[in-house]
Amino acid sequence: MITDITAAKDAALASIHAATTVDEIVALATRYAGKKGEFADLKKQLGGLGTIDEKKAAGAAVNDAMNAVDAALDERRSALTSTALAAQVEGERLDLTEYFATPTRGHAHLVTQAWERLEDVFVGLGFTVAEGPEIETDWHNFEALNMPVGHPARGEWDTLFVDHVPPGGKPGTTVLRTHTSPVQIRTMLAEEPPIYIVAPGRVFRRDTPDATHMPVFHQIEGLVIDRNITMADLAGTIDAFTKAYFGPGFNSRLRPSYFPFTEPSAEFDIQRPDGSWIELGGSGMVHPNVLLACNLDPDEWSGFAFGFGIDRMAKERHGVGDLREMYADDKRFVEQF
């Protein structure tokens, strides 16, 4: 009987190795390893053997044969499945080269590049980056910054209110922020001095679009609150920033001005390498009323603040003639940067 078992095993292995499809393997598994398969029939014949030793020897041979057949079935099934899958993938593959050019990696928008570079420069000067909501309360956007209801300085900014009513607030007191100064207020309310932050973000005003203005633009503001801060610290910071961002060929200057949230106040300009000057933003010493609104004692703490448009910074750094070009999505313009 052992001879029959060996012959059955050899025949089964030969059939398995010769199989070319998964369906053939399924059929062979039923033929050889199924409950009614050839090896099941051989097991039934064990009872007719004459001695116990013969039964043990034949039983061991059947088990070894079945194990060999099962292993061969698994190996061949795996190989044929992989082959079938590869053939399916190849058959379904689409050649899209006539529709798509070689993929290329894009790059950040010109304003995003300026935003990230400005953050890097100020972080290098010891500042941290702070953020706040784009929809603000009237108190954070105006009143805490020394601009109560009816203040004439609101005339340029008092616009773009939204329907949302904040908890405990009144209708018409929620606005799309007109500057990132509310981030300064929120920071002073949440943190103890000393404070050294910059607050970049998107702001909204009712400006008419032209070469240097957009109704939606990006701004970065800085705030320093510490003991014994003076205008000299402000001037030195502005000058250090100008040279770090634009390069050694640029200089800065402060000109007296007025802002309700700083006193004294100053516009700051940058001087191009050709000698011409351009206004960049506003600055000044934080007004005592702003400190008081944030529960800070102006006799103990002082500070300075400054702010300017990121879009305009990108415009000047790269010599763009018109801000609107940066939002027209003209590929000829975008690919230059």
VENDA-V845879 format. One line per field, one symbol per residue. ss: DSSP state (2 for helix, 1 for strand, 0 for the rest). psi: psi as a letter, one per 20 degrees, with the letter a starting at -180 (. if undefined). A space follows every 10 residues. Layout:
ss: ???
psi: ???
This chain:
ss: 0222222222 2222222200 0222222222 2220000222 2222222200 0222222222 2222222222 2222222222 2222222222 2200000000 0000000002 2222222222 2222000110 0000111222 2022200000 0222220000 1000000000 0001110000 2222222222 0000111111 1111000000 0000011111 1111110000 2222222222 2222220000 1111111110 0111111111 1000001111 1111110222 2220000000 0111111112 2222222200 0022222000 2222000
psi: hhgggghhgg gghghghiqi rhhhggghgg ghirhkahhh hhhhihhiqh rhhgggghgh hgggghgggg ggggghgggh gggggghggh hippojhihp rppqparqqh hgggghhggg ghhhjjqrpq rrqhorqhgh hfgikkmrpi phiihhimrl qrhpoqpjaq qjjpqppirj hhhgghghhh qqqqpnqqnq rprprkqppa hjqqhpapqp qqpppaqkpr hhhgghgggg gghhghriiq rrqpppapqi jqorqqqpqq prhjiqqppg arrrppphhg ghhjkpoiih qrrqqqqrph ghghghhjkp hphhhijiko hhghii.
